[in-house]
Amino acid sequence: MAGDYTIWHNPKCSTSRFVLGALRDAGVAPVVRDYQQDPPSVAELRAAVAAMGGTPRDLLRRKDAPDDVRALDGDALLEALSREPRLIERPLVFSPQGTRLARPKETVFQQLPPGSAD
């Protein structure tokens, strides 16, 4: 299942570590992208938002964002997130079951392969 799953991961985040562990415990070998070391482009962020069926604001880590970034929307916000990846909410999981921000962390169980959580 490697390649079928990708996680935008922050190894310093306990929620992100939990989600990565849950994927691995289910037998999934996800592609792990430390998005702070390898920031997504605006196009990748736009594609993630579209895959989630959300808005750019859904990717914003609000508690860490300065007011000037919180005031942004659309492509302006995506550009800011690409420049300052620490402001991206995490973890983001791309899977055959869809793309989701795994918050709360238990939402990862909806993305596991069928039968793996039994």
PDB file as gemmi writes it, atoms N, CA and C in Angstrom:
CRYST1    1.000    1.000    1.000  90.00  90.00  90.00 P 1                      
ATOM      1  N   MET A   1       0.804  -1.205   0.000  1.00  0.00           N  
ATOM      2  CA  MET A   1       0.000   0.000   0.000  1.00  0.00           C  
ATOM      3  C   MET A   1       0.841   1.262   0.000  1.00  0.00           C  
ATOM      4  N   ALA A   2       2.134   1.096  -0.113  1.00  0.00           N  
ATOM      5  CA  ALA A   2       2.979   2.288  -0.206  1.00  0.00           C  
ATOM      6  C   ALA A   2       2.615   3.032  -1.476  1.00  0.00           C  
ATOM      7  N   GLY A   3       2.565   4.321  -1.383  1.00  0.00           N  
ATOM      8  CA  GLY A   3       2.223   5.126  -2.542  1.00  0.00           C  
ATOM      9  C   GLY A   3       0.741   5.417  -2.637  1.00  0.00           C  
ATOM     10  N   ASP A   4      -0.099   4.525  -2.086  1.00  0.00           N  
ATOM     11  CA  ASP A   4      -1.537   4.779  -2.072  1.00  0.00           C  
ATOM     12  C   ASP A   4      -1.893   5.803  -0.996  1.00  0.00           C  
ATOM     13  N   TYR A   5      -1.042   5.915  -0.003  1.00  0.00           N  
ATOM     14  CA  TYR A   5      -1.262   6.808   1.132  1.00  0.00           C  
ATOM     15  C   TYR A   5      -0.089   7.772   1.244  1.00  0.00           C  
ATOM     16  N   THR A   6      -0.415   9.007   1.503  1.00  0.00           N  
ATOM     17  CA  THR A   6       0.601  10.018   1.786  1.00  0.00           C  
ATOM     18  C   THR A   6       0.129  10.808   2.992  1.00  0.00           C  
ATOM     19  N   ILE A   7       1.054  11.120   3.869  1.00  0.00           N  
ATOM     20  CA  ILE A   7       0.742  11.963   5.018  1.00  0.00           C  
ATOM     21  C   ILE A   7       1.677  13.163   4.996  1.00  0.00           C  
ATOM     22  N   TRP A   8       1.082  14.349   5.103  1.00  0.00           N  
ATOM     23  CA  TRP A   8       1.870  15.558   5.327  1.00  0.00           C  
ATOM     24  C   TRP A   8       2.043  15.619   6.832  1.00  0.00           C  
ATOM     25  N   HIS A   9       3.256  15.394   7.282  1.00  0.00           N  
ATOM     26  CA  HIS A   9       3.562  15.059   8.665  1.00  0.00           C  
ATOM     27  C   HIS A   9       4.473  16.093   9.308  1.00  0.00           C  
ATOM     28  N   ASN A  10       4.225  16.339  10.591  1.00  0.00           N  
ATOM     29  CA  ASN A  10       5.123  17.134  11.421  1.00  0.00           C  
ATOM     30  C   ASN A  10       5.561  16.222  12.563  1.00  0.00           C  
ATOM     31  N   PRO A  11       6.810  15.754  12.560  1.00  0.00           N  
ATOM     32  CA  PRO A  11       7.250  14.816  13.584  1.00  0.00           C  
ATOM     33  C   PRO A  11       7.223  15.383  15.000  1.00  0.00           C  
ATOM     34  N   LYS A  12       7.117  16.688  15.154  1.00  0.00           N  
ATOM     35  CA  LYS A  12       7.049  17.303  16.485  1.00  0.00           C  
ATOM     36  C   LYS A  12       5.629  17.342  17.038  1.00  0.00           C  
ATOM     37  N   CYS A  13       4.648  16.994  16.223  1.00  0.00           N  
ATOM     38  CA  CYS A  13       3.233  17.088  16.600  1.00  0.00           C  
ATOM     39  C   CYS A  13       2.720  15.728  17.075  1.00  0.00           C  
ATOM     40  N   SER A  14       2.170  15.667  18.281  1.00  0.00           N  
ATOM     41  CA  SER A  14       1.680  14.394  18.820  1.00  0.00           C  
ATOM     42  C   SER A  14       0.513  13.848  18.002  1.00  0.00           C  
ATOM     43  N   THR A  15      -0.355  14.702  17.505  1.00  0.00           N  
ATOM     44  CA  THR A  15      -1.465  14.234  16.667  1.00  0.00           C  
ATOM     45  C   THR A  15      -0.932  13.621  15.382  1.00  0.00           C  
ATOM     46  N   SER A  16       0.032  14.265  14.777  1.00  0.00           N  
ATOM     47  CA  SER A  16       0.620  13.759  13.544  1.00  0.00           C  
ATOM     48  C   SER A  16       1.314  12.417  13.791  1.00  0.00           C  
ATOM     49  N   ARG A  17       2.026  12.291  14.903  1.00  0.00           N  
ATOM     50  CA  ARG A  17       2.678  11.015  15.237  1.00  0.00           C  
ATOM     51  C   ARG A  17       1.643   9.923  15.475  1.00  0.00           C  
ATOM     52  N   PHE A  18       0.539  10.242  16.155  1.00  0.00           N  
ATOM     53  CA  PHE A  18      -0.525   9.271  16.388  1.00  0.00           C  
ATOM     54  C   PHE A  18      -1.088   8.764  15.063  1.00  0.00           C  
ATOM     55  N   VAL A  19      -1.389   9.685  14.161  1.00  0.00           N  
ATOM     56  CA  VAL A  19      -1.989   9.327  12.870  1.00  0.00           C  
ATOM     57  C   VAL A  19      -1.027   8.466  12.057  1.00  0.00           C  
ATOM     58  N   LEU A  20       0.237   8.834  12.019  1.00  0.00           N  
ATOM     59  CA  LEU A  20       1.224   8.027  11.301  1.00  0.00           C  
ATOM     60  C   LEU A  20       1.312   6.632  11.910  1.00  0.00           C  
ATOM     61  N   GLY A  21       1.314   6.539  13.226  1.00  0.00           N  
ATOM     62  CA  GLY A  21       1.342   5.241  13.901  1.00  0.00           C  
ATOM     63  C   GLY A  21       0.113   4.404  13.591  1.00  0.00           C  
ATOM     64  N   ALA A  22      -1.061   5.033  13.559  1.00  0.00           N  
ATOM     65  CA  ALA A  22      -2.296   4.303  13.246  1.00  0.00           C  
ATOM     66  C   ALA A  22      -2.258   3.750  11.828  1.00  0.00           C  
ATOM     67  N   LEU A  23      -1.748   4.532  10.900  1.00  0.00           N  
ATOM     68  CA  LEU A  23      -1.621   4.050   9.520  1.00  0.00           C  
ATOM     69  C   LEU A  23      -0.688   2.846   9.470  1.00  0.00           C  
ATOM     70  N   ARG A  24       0.459   2.959  10.099  1.00  0.00           N  
ATOM     71  CA  ARG A  24       1.433   1.859  10.088  1.00  0.00           C  
ATOM     72  C   ARG A  24       0.898   0.628  10.804  1.00  0.00           C  
ATOM     73  N   ASP A  25       0.197   0.827  11.928  1.00  0.00           N  
ATOM     74  CA  ASP A  25      -0.391  -0.302  12.654  1.00  0.00           C  
ATOM     75  C   ASP A  25      -1.414  -1.046  11.808  1.00  0.00           C  
ATOM     76  N   ALA A  26      -2.042  -0.341  10.872  1.00  0.00           N  
ATOM     77  CA  ALA A  26      -3.039  -0.952   9.985  1.00  0.00           C  
ATOM     78  C   ALA A  26      -2.381  -1.604   8.763  1.00  0.00           C  
ATOM     79  N   GLY A  27      -1.058  -1.606   8.727  1.00  0.00           N  
ATOM     80  CA  GLY A  27      -0.360  -2.229   7.614  1.00  0.00           C  
ATOM     81  C   GLY A  27      -0.122  -1.311   6.434  1.00  0.00           C  
ATOM     82  N   VAL A  28      -0.374  -0.032   6.624  1.00  0.00           N  
ATOM     83  CA  VAL A  28      -0.165   0.950   5.561  1.00  0.00           C  
ATOM     84  C   VAL A  28       1.264   1.485   5.682  1.00  0.00           C  
ATOM     85  N   ALA A  29       1.947   1.555   4.564  1.00  0.00           N  
ATOM     86  CA  ALA A  29       3.291   2.145   4.515  1.00  0.00           C  
ATOM     87  C   ALA A  29       3.186   3.454   3.739  1.00  0.00           C  
ATOM     88  N   PRO A  30       2.759   4.519   4.416  1.00  0.00           N  
ATOM     89  CA  PRO A  30       2.515   5.769   3.688  1.00  0.00           C  
ATOM     90  C   PRO A  30       3.803   6.452   3.245  1.00  0.00           C  
ATOM     91  N   VAL A  31       3.677   7.236   2.205  1.00  0.00           N  
ATOM     92  CA  VAL A  31       4.731   8.178   1.859  1.00  0.00           C  
ATOM     93  C   VAL A  31       4.635   9.281   2.910  1.00  0.00           C  
ATOM     94  N   VAL A  32       5.726   9.535   3.603  1.00  0.00           N  
ATOM     95  CA  VAL A  32       5.734  10.535   4.672  1.00  0.00           C  
ATOM     96  C   VAL A  32       6.450  11.781   4.160  1.00  0.00           C  
ATOM     97  N   ARG A  33       5.714  12.866   4.156  1.00  0.00           N  
ATOM     98  CA  ARG A  33       6.285  14.136   3.707  1.00  0.00           C  
ATOM     99  C   ARG A  33       6.331  15.095   4.887  1.00  0.00           C  
ATOM    100  N   ASP A  34       7.530  15.422   5.318  1.00  0.00           N  
ATOM    101  CA  ASP A  34       7.697  16.445   6.343  1.00  0.00           C  
ATOM    102  C   ASP A  34       7.503  17.783   5.632  1.00  0.00           C  
ATOM    103  N   TYR A  35       6.292  18.273   5.713  1.00  0.00           N  
ATOM    104  CA  TYR A  35       5.921  19.443   4.913  1.00  0.00           C  
ATOM    105  C   TYR A  35       6.645  20.715   5.354  1.00  0.00           C  
ATOM    106  N   GLN A  36       7.252  20.696   6.528  1.00  0.00           N  
ATOM    107  CA  GLN A  36       8.019  21.875   6.935  1.00  0.00           C  
ATOM    108  C   GLN A  36       9.402  21.875   6.287  1.00  0.00           C  
ATOM    109  N   GLN A  37       9.948  20.686   6.057  1.00  0.00           N  
ATOM    110  CA  GLN A  37      11.235  20.568   5.371  1.00  0.00           C  
ATOM    111  C   GLN A  37      11.066  20.620   3.855  1.00  0.00           C  
ATOM    112  N   ASP A  38       9.921  20.158   3.382  1.00  0.00           N  
ATOM    113  CA  ASP A  38       9.605  20.099   1.949  1.00  0.00           C  
ATOM    114  C   ASP A  38       8.241  20.757   1.737  1.00  0.00           C  
ATOM    115  N   PRO A  39       8.184  22.092   1.789  1.00  0.00           N  
ATOM    116  CA  PRO A  39       6.894  22.792   1.731  1.00  0.00           C  
ATOM    117  C   PRO A  39       6.149  22.536   0.423  1.00  0.00           C  
ATOM    118  N   PRO A  40       4.837  22.342   0.526  1.00  0.00           N  
ATOM    119  CA  PRO A  40       4.044  22.174  -0.693  1.00  0.00           C  
ATOM    120  C   PRO A  40       3.958  23.482  -1.474  1.00  0.00           C  
ATOM    121  N   SER A  41       3.859  23.343  -2.781  1.00  0.00           N  
ATOM    122  CA  SER A  41       3.681  24.511  -3.644  1.00  0.00           C  
ATOM    123  C   SER A  41       2.240  25.001  -3.533  1.00  0.00           C  
ATOM    124  N   VAL A  42       1.990  26.164  -4.069  1.00  0.00           N  
ATOM    125  CA  VAL A  42       0.623  26.687  -4.107  1.00  0.00           C  
ATOM    126  C   VAL A  42      -0.268  25.721  -4.882  1.00  0.00           C  
ATOM    127  N   ALA A  43       0.227  25.179  -5.982  1.00  0.00           N  
ATOM    128  CA  ALA A  43      -0.565  24.229  -6.776  1.00  0.00           C  
ATOM    129  C   ALA A  43      -0.885  22.971  -5.968  1.00  0.00           C  
ATOM    130  N   GLU A  44       0.074  22.474  -5.187  1.00  0.00           N  
ATOM    131  CA  GLU A  44      -0.180  21.290  -4.352  1.00  0.00           C  
ATOM    132  C   GLU A  44      -1.191  21.604  -3.258  1.00  0.00           C  
ATOM    133  N   LEU A  45      -1.083  22.770  -2.664  1.00  0.00           N  
ATOM    134  CA  LEU A  45      -2.055  23.174  -1.647  1.00  0.00           C  
ATOM    135  C   LEU A  45      -3.445  23.312  -2.252  1.00  0.00           C  
ATOM    136  N   ARG A  46      -3.520  23.914  -3.425  1.00  0.00           N  
ATOM    137  CA  ARG A  46      -4.805  24.072  -4.117  1.00  0.00           C  
ATOM    138  C   ARG A  46      -5.414  22.694  -4.402  1.00  0.00           C  
ATOM    139  N   ALA A  47      -4.594  21.747  -4.861  1.00  0.00           N  
ATOM    140  CA  ALA A  47      -5.072  20.392  -5.152  1.00  0.00           C  
ATOM    141  C   ALA A  47      -5.544  19.695  -3.872  1.00  0.00           C  
ATOM    142  N   ALA A  48      -4.844  19.909  -2.765  1.00  0.00           N  
ATOM    143  CA  ALA A  48      -5.252  19.311  -1.492  1.00  0.00           C  
ATOM    144  C   ALA A  48      -6.602  19.855  -1.050  1.00  0.00           C  
ATOM    145  N   VAL A  49      -6.782  21.156  -1.164  1.00  0.00           N  
ATOM    146  CA  VAL A  49      -8.064  21.780  -0.802  1.00  0.00           C  
ATOM    147  C   VAL A  49      -9.186  21.212  -1.664  1.00  0.00           C  
ATOM    148  N   ALA A  50      -8.945  21.085  -2.958  1.00  0.00           N  
ATOM    149  CA  ALA A  50      -9.966  20.541  -3.867  1.00  0.00           C  
ATOM    150  C   ALA A  50     -10.280  19.094  -3.508  1.00  0.00           C  
ATOM    151  N   ALA A  51      -9.255  18.303  -3.208  1.00  0.00           N  
ATOM    152  CA  ALA A  51      -9.469  16.896  -2.861  1.00  0.00           C  
ATOM    153  C   ALA A  51     -10.247  16.753  -1.557  1.00  0.00           C  
ATOM    154  N   MET A  52     -10.055  17.694  -0.635  1.00  0.00           N  
ATOM    155  CA  MET A  52     -10.791  17.689   0.631  1.00  0.00           C  
ATOM    156  C   MET A  52     -12.214  18.201   0.462  1.00  0.00           C  
ATOM    157  N   GLY A  53     -12.451  18.933  -0.618  1.00  0.00           N  
ATOM    158  CA  GLY A  53     -13.749  19.574  -0.778  1.00  0.00           C  
ATOM    159  C   GLY A  53     -13.907  20.736   0.187  1.00  0.00           C  
ATOM    160  N   GLY A  54     -12.792  21.395   0.483  1.00  0.00           N  
ATOM    161  CA  GLY A  54     -12.825  22.470   1.464  1.00  0.00           C  
ATOM    162  C   GLY A  54     -12.424  23.806   0.890  1.00  0.00           C  
ATOM    163  N   THR A  55     -11.896  24.641   1.768  1.00  0.00           N  
ATOM    164  CA  THR A  55     -11.428  25.972   1.390  1.00  0.00           C  
ATOM    165  C   THR A  55      -9.986  26.120   1.869  1.00  0.00           C  
ATOM    166  N   PRO A  56      -9.253  27.071   1.325  1.00  0.00           N  
ATOM    167  CA  PRO A  56      -7.884  27.288   1.805  1.00  0.00           C  
ATOM    168  C   PRO A  56      -7.810  27.507   3.318  1.00  0.00           C  
ATOM    169  N   ARG A  57      -8.821  28.130   3.878  1.00  0.00           N  
ATOM    170  CA  ARG A  57      -8.833  28.388   5.319  1.00  0.00           C  
ATOM    171  C   ARG A  57      -8.799  27.093   6.137  1.00  0.00           C  
ATOM    172  N   ASP A  58      -9.301  25.995   5.567  1.00  0.00           N  
ATOM    173  CA  ASP A  58      -9.276  24.707   6.272  1.00  0.00           C  
ATOM    174  C   ASP A  58      -7.851  24.237   6.553  1.00  0.00           C  
ATOM    175  N   LEU A  59      -6.891  24.689   5.757  1.00  0.00           N  
ATOM    176  CA  LEU A  59      -5.493  24.280   5.936  1.00  0.00           C  
ATOM    177  C   LEU A  59      -4.723  25.172   6.900  1.00  0.00           C  
ATOM    178  N   LEU A  60      -5.338  26.243   7.370  1.00  0.00           N  
ATOM    179  CA  LEU A  60      -4.646  27.209   8.224  1.00  0.00           C  
ATOM    180  C   LEU A  60      -4.644  26.762   9.677  1.00  0.00           C  
ATOM    181  N   ARG A  61      -3.470  26.713  10.256  1.00  0.00           N  
ATOM    182  CA  ARG A  61      -3.323  26.443  11.689  1.00  0.00           C  
ATOM    183  C   ARG A  61      -3.576  27.766  12.413  1.00  0.00           C  
ATOM    184  N   ARG A  62      -4.829  27.980  12.753  1.00  0.00           N  
ATOM    185  CA  ARG A  62      -5.276  29.283  13.244  1.00  0.00           C  
ATOM    186  C   ARG A  62      -4.559  29.746  14.510  1.00  0.00           C  
ATOM    187  N   LYS A  63      -4.288  28.820  15.422  1.00  0.00           N  
ATOM    188  CA  LYS A  63      -3.720  29.261  16.703  1.00  0.00           C  
ATOM    189  C   LYS A  63      -2.298  29.800  16.566  1.00  0.00           C  
ATOM    190  N   ASP A  64      -1.620  29.465  15.484  1.00  0.00           N  
ATOM    191  CA  ASP A  64      -0.259  29.955  15.281  1.00  0.00           C  
ATOM    192  C   ASP A  64      -0.171  31.079  14.251  1.00  0.00           C  
ATOM    193  N   ALA A  65      -1.279  31.377  13.599  1.00  0.00           N  
ATOM    194  CA  ALA A  65      -1.250  32.339  12.490  1.00  0.00           C  
ATOM    195  C   ALA A  65      -1.347  33.778  12.990  1.00  0.00           C  
ATOM    196  N   PRO A  66      -0.470  34.643  12.502  1.00  0.00           N  
ATOM    197  CA  PRO A  66      -0.599  36.066  12.839  1.00  0.00           C  
ATOM    198  C   PRO A  66      -1.839  36.658  12.163  1.00  0.00           C  
ATOM    199  N   ASP A  67      -2.297  37.769  12.685  1.00  0.00           N  
ATOM    200  CA  ASP A  67      -3.527  38.391  12.186  1.00  0.00           C  
ATOM    201  C   ASP A  67      -3.482  38.691  10.695  1.00  0.00           C  
ATOM    202  N   ASP A  68      -2.317  39.121  10.188  1.00  0.00           N  
ATOM    203  CA  ASP A  68      -2.260  39.463   8.762  1.00  0.00           C  
ATOM    204  C   ASP A  68      -2.467  38.232   7.881  1.00  0.00           C  
ATOM    205  N   VAL A  69      -2.038  37.065   8.341  1.00  0.00           N  
ATOM    206  CA  VAL A  69      -2.268  35.831   7.575  1.00  0.00           C  
ATOM    207  C   VAL A  69      -3.713  35.372   7.748  1.00  0.00           C  
ATOM    208  N   ARG A  70      -4.253  35.502   8.949  1.00  0.00           N  
ATOM    209  CA  ARG A  70      -5.660  35.121   9.173  1.00  0.00           C  
ATOM    210  C   ARG A  70      -6.611  35.911   8.292  1.00  0.00           C  
ATOM    211  N   ALA A  71      -6.220  37.110   7.924  1.00  0.00           N  
ATOM    212  CA  ALA A  71      -7.070  37.971   7.093  1.00  0.00           C  
ATOM    213  C   ALA A  71      -7.059  37.561   5.624  1.00  0.00           C  
ATOM    214  N   LEU A  72      -6.123  36.714   5.233  1.00  0.00           N  
ATOM    215  CA  LEU A  72      -6.015  36.304   3.830  1.00  0.00           C  
ATOM    216  C   LEU A  72      -7.027  35.222   3.487  1.00  0.00           C  
ATOM    217  N   ASP A  73      -7.271  35.065   2.193  1.00  0.00           N  
ATOM    218  CA  ASP A  73      -8.151  34.001   1.714  1.00  0.00           C  
ATOM    219  C   ASP A  73      -7.693  33.605   0.314  1.00  0.00           C  
ATOM    220  N   GLY A  74      -8.224  32.524  -0.181  1.00  0.00           N  
ATOM    221  CA  GLY A  74      -7.944  32.097  -1.547  1.00  0.00           C  
ATOM    222  C   GLY A  74      -6.469  31.871  -1.804  1.00  0.00           C  
ATOM    223  N   ASP A  75      -6.039  32.228  -3.020  1.00  0.00           N  
ATOM    224  CA  ASP A  75      -4.652  32.011  -3.412  1.00  0.00           C  
ATOM    225  C   ASP A  75      -3.670  32.802  -2.557  1.00  0.00           C  
ATOM    226  N   ALA A  76      -4.076  33.956  -2.056  1.00  0.00           N  
ATOM    227  CA  ALA A  76      -3.180  34.732  -1.189  1.00  0.00           C  
ATOM    228  C   ALA A  76      -2.850  33.936   0.074  1.00  0.00           C  
ATOM    229  N   LEU A  77      -3.836  33.254   0.630  1.00  0.00           N  
ATOM    230  CA  LEU A  77      -3.598  32.424   1.805  1.00  0.00           C  
ATOM    231  C   LEU A  77      -2.729  31.223   1.439  1.00  0.00           C  
ATOM    232  N   LEU A  78      -3.005  30.585   0.313  1.00  0.00           N  
ATOM    233  CA  LEU A  78      -2.194  29.438  -0.109  1.00  0.00           C  
ATOM    234  C   LEU A  78      -0.738  29.845  -0.327  1.00  0.00           C  
ATOM    235  N   GLU A  79      -0.518  31.022  -0.881  1.00  0.00           N  
ATOM    236  CA  GLU A  79       0.854  31.520  -1.064  1.00  0.00           C  
ATOM    237  C   GLU A  79       1.543  31.714   0.285  1.00  0.00           C  
ATOM    238  N   ALA A  80       0.816  32.250   1.252  1.00  0.00           N  
ATOM    239  CA  ALA A  80       1.386  32.438   2.590  1.00  0.00           C  
ATOM    240  C   ALA A  80       1.714  31.093   3.234  1.00  0.00           C  
ATOM    241  N   LEU A  81       0.840  30.109   3.066  1.00  0.00           N  
ATOM    242  CA  LEU A  81       1.088  28.785   3.638  1.00  0.00           C  
ATOM    243  C   LEU A  81       2.289  28.113   2.984  1.00  0.00           C  
ATOM    244  N   SER A  82       2.446  28.300   1.696  1.00  0.00           N  
ATOM    245  CA  SER A  82       3.594  27.723   1.004  1.00  0.00           C  
ATOM    246  C   SER A  82       4.903  28.365   1.483  1.00  0.00           C  
ATOM    247  N   ARG A  83       4.857  29.657   1.762  1.00  0.00           N  
ATOM    248  CA  ARG A  83       6.048  30.373   2.264  1.00  0.00           C  
ATOM    249  C   ARG A  83       6.338  30.048   3.727  1.00  0.00           C  
ATOM    250  N   GLU A  84       5.273  29.843   4.509  1.00  0.00           N  
ATOM    251  CA  GLU A  84       5.385  29.596   5.951  1.00  0.00           C  
ATOM    252  C   GLU A  84       4.681  28.285   6.295  1.00  0.00           C  
ATOM    253  N   PRO A  85       5.279  27.143   5.954  1.00  0.00           N  
ATOM    254  CA  PRO A  85       4.584  25.868   6.140  1.00  0.00           C  
ATOM    255  C   PRO A  85       4.249  25.538   7.595  1.00  0.00           C  
ATOM    256  N   ARG A  86       4.892  26.196   8.551  1.00  0.00           N  
ATOM    257  CA  ARG A  86       4.538  25.956   9.957  1.00  0.00           C  
ATOM    258  C   ARG A  86       3.091  26.353  10.238  1.00  0.00           C  
ATOM    259  N   LEU A  87       2.492  27.153   9.338  1.00  0.00           N  
ATOM    260  CA  LEU A  87       1.108  27.599   9.514  1.00  0.00           C  
ATOM    261  C   LEU A  87       0.093  26.637   8.909  1.00  0.00           C  
ATOM    262  N   ILE A  88       0.571  25.537   8.325  1.00  0.00           N  
ATOM    263  CA  ILE A  88      -0.336  24.532   7.751  1.00  0.00           C  
ATOM    264  C   ILE A  88      -0.805  23.609   8.869  1.00  0.00           C  
ATOM    265  N   GLU A  89      -2.116  23.423   8.960  1.00  0.00           N  
ATOM    266  CA  GLU A  89      -2.678  22.485   9.934  1.00  0.00           C  
ATOM    267  C   GLU A  89      -2.271  21.080   9.534  1.00  0.00           C  
ATOM    268  N   ARG A  90      -2.101  20.229  10.503  1.00  0.00           N  
ATOM    269  CA  ARG A  90      -1.637  18.874  10.240  1.00  0.00           C  
ATOM    270  C   ARG A  90      -2.315  17.886  11.157  1.00  0.00           C  
ATOM    271  N   PRO A  91      -2.200  16.633  10.812  1.00  0.00           N  
ATOM    272  CA  PRO A  91      -1.657  16.030   9.596  1.00  0.00           C  
ATOM    273  C   PRO A  91      -2.719  15.950   8.503  1.00  0.00           C  
ATOM    274  N   LEU A  92      -2.278  15.981   7.287  1.00  0.00           N  
ATOM    275  CA  LEU A  92      -3.160  15.835   6.131  1.00  0.00           C  
ATOM    276  C   LEU A  92      -2.873  14.467   5.531  1.00  0.00           C  
ATOM    277  N   VAL A  93      -3.919  13.656   5.366  1.00  0.00           N  
ATOM    278  CA  VAL A  93      -3.762  12.291   4.862  1.00  0.00           C  
ATOM    279  C   VAL A  93      -4.479  12.164   3.528  1.00  0.00           C  
ATOM    280  N   PHE A  94      -3.728  11.709   2.537  1.00  0.00           N  
ATOM    281  CA  PHE A  94      -4.249  11.427   1.198  1.00  0.00           C  
ATOM    282  C   PHE A  94      -4.343   9.911   1.083  1.00  0.00           C  
ATOM    283  N   SER A  95      -5.523   9.391   0.760  1.00  0.00           N  
ATOM    284  CA  SER A  95      -5.705   7.941   0.691  1.00  0.00           C  
ATOM    285  C   SER A  95      -6.755   7.596  -0.352  1.00  0.00           C  
ATOM    286  N   PRO A  96      -6.885   6.310  -0.673  1.00  0.00           N  
ATOM    287  CA  PRO A  96      -7.952   5.904  -1.591  1.00  0.00           C  
ATOM    288  C   PRO A  96      -9.346   6.234  -1.044  1.00  0.00           C  
ATOM    289  N   GLN A  97      -9.452   6.417   0.264  1.00  0.00           N  
ATOM    290  CA  GLN A  97     -10.735   6.753   0.881  1.00  0.00           C  
ATOM    291  C   GLN A  97     -10.981   8.261   0.902  1.00  0.00           C  
ATOM    292  N   GLY A  98     -10.058   9.025   0.364  1.00  0.00           N  
ATOM    293  CA  GLY A  98     -10.226  10.472   0.300  1.00  0.00           C  
ATOM    294  C   GLY A  98      -9.068  11.208   0.945  1.00  0.00           C  
ATOM    295  N   THR A  99      -9.160  12.506   0.921  1.00  0.00           N  
ATOM    296  CA  THR A  99      -8.152  13.374   1.522  1.00  0.00           C  
ATOM    297  C   THR A  99      -8.805  14.083   2.692  1.00  0.00           C  
ATOM    298  N   ARG A 100      -8.150  13.978   3.855  1.00  0.00           N  
ATOM    299  CA  ARG A 100      -8.723  14.577   5.059  1.00  0.00           C  
ATOM    300  C   ARG A 100      -7.640  15.169   5.933  1.00  0.00           C  
ATOM    301  N   LEU A 101      -8.012  16.224   6.599  1.00  0.00           N  
ATOM    302  CA  LEU A 101      -7.219  16.734   7.696  1.00  0.00           C  
ATOM    303  C   LEU A 101      -7.581  15.846   8.880  1.00  0.00           C  
ATOM    304  N   ALA A 102      -6.622  15.161   9.441  1.00  0.00           N  
ATOM    305  CA  ALA A 102      -6.902  14.189  10.506  1.00  0.00           C  
ATOM    306  C   ALA A 102      -6.989  14.888  11.860  1.00  0.00           C  
ATOM    307  N   ARG A 103      -7.989  15.705  12.003  1.00  0.00           N  
ATOM    308  CA  ARG A 103      -8.315  16.382  13.254  1.00  0.00           C  
ATOM    309  C   ARG A 103      -9.816  16.322  13.440  1.00  0.00           C  
ATOM    310  N   PRO A 104     -10.308  15.756  14.514  1.00  0.00           N  
ATOM    311  CA  PRO A 104      -9.504  15.117  15.538  1.00  0.00           C  
ATOM    312  C   PRO A 104      -8.771  13.894  14.980  1.00  0.00           C  
ATOM    313  N   LYS A 105      -7.768  13.465  15.709  1.00  0.00           N  
ATOM    314  CA  LYS A 105      -6.878  12.416  15.206  1.00  0.00           C  
ATOM    315  C   LYS A 105      -7.604  11.120  14.868  1.00  0.00           C  
ATOM    316  N   GLU A 106      -8.716  10.865  15.519  1.00  0.00           N  
ATOM    317  CA  GLU A 106      -9.452   9.621  15.280  1.00  0.00           C  
ATOM    318  C   GLU A 106     -10.067   9.550  13.884  1.00  0.00           C  
ATOM    319  N   THR A 107     -10.138  10.665  13.190  1.00  0.00           N  
ATOM    320  CA  THR A 107     -10.684  10.620  11.824  1.00  0.00           C  
ATOM    321  C   THR A 107      -9.827   9.772  10.901  1.00  0.00           C  
ATOM    322  N   VAL A 108      -8.580   9.497  11.293  1.00  0.00           N  
ATOM    323  CA  VAL A 108      -7.721   8.647  10.459  1.00  0.00           C  
ATOM    324  C   VAL A 108      -8.335   7.262  10.283  1.00  0.00           C  
ATOM    325  N   PHE A 109      -9.109   6.800  11.247  1.00  0.00           N  
ATOM    326  CA  PHE A 109      -9.680   5.456  11.151  1.00  0.00           C  
ATOM    327  C   PHE A 109     -10.659   5.336   9.983  1.00  0.00           C  
ATOM    328  N   GLN A 110     -11.214   6.455   9.533  1.00  0.00           N  
ATOM    329  CA  GLN A 110     -12.097   6.450   8.364  1.00  0.00           C  
ATOM    330  C   GLN A 110     -11.312   6.279   7.072  1.00  0.00           C  
ATOM    331  N   GLN A 111     -10.007   6.438   7.137  1.00  0.00           N  
ATOM    332  CA  GLN A 111      -9.176   6.368   5.938  1.00  0.00           C  
ATOM    333  C   GLN A 111      -8.384   5.073   5.821  1.00  0.00           C  
ATOM    334  N   LEU A 112      -8.541   4.199   6.796  1.00  0.00           N  
ATOM    335  CA  LEU A 112      -7.806   2.940   6.750  1.00  0.00           C  
ATOM    336  C   LEU A 112      -8.392   2.015   5.696  1.00  0.00           C  
ATOM    337  N   PRO A 113      -7.576   1.103   5.197  1.00  0.00           N  
ATOM    338  CA  PRO A 113      -8.089   0.155   4.207  1.00  0.00           C  
ATOM    339  C   PRO A 113      -9.259  -0.636   4.785  1.00  0.00           C  
ATOM    340  N   PRO A 114     -10.246  -0.969   3.967  1.00  0.00           N  
ATOM    341  CA  PRO A 114     -11.382  -1.759   4.454  1.00  0.00           C  
ATOM    342  C   PRO A 114     -10.903  -3.038   5.140  1.00  0.00           C  
ATOM    343  N   GLY A 115     -11.465  -3.290   6.314  1.00  0.00           N  
ATOM    344  CA  GLY A 115     -11.137  -4.498   7.061  1.00  0.00           C  
ATOM    345  C   GLY A 115      -9.919  -4.385   7.954  1.00  0.00           C  
ATOM    346  N   SER A 116      -9.162  -3.316   7.870  1.00  0.00           N  
ATOM    347  CA  SER A 116      -7.930  -3.217   8.660  1.00  0.00           C  
ATOM    348  C   SER A 116      -8.187  -2.817  10.106  1.00  0.00           C  
ATOM    349  N   ALA A 117      -9.332  -2.223  10.382  1.00  0.00           N  
ATOM    350  CA  ALA A 117      -9.631  -1.783  11.747  1.00  0.00           C  
ATOM    351  C   ALA A 117     -10.455  -2.812  12.504  1.00  0.00           C  
ATOM    352  N   ASP A 118     -10.666  -3.974  11.902  1.00  0.00           N  
ATOM    353  CA  ASP A 118     -11.478  -5.015  12.556  1.00  0.00           C  
ATOM    354  C   ASP A 118     -10.721  -5.697  13.668  1.00  0.00           C  
TER     355      ASP A 118                                                      
END                                                                             
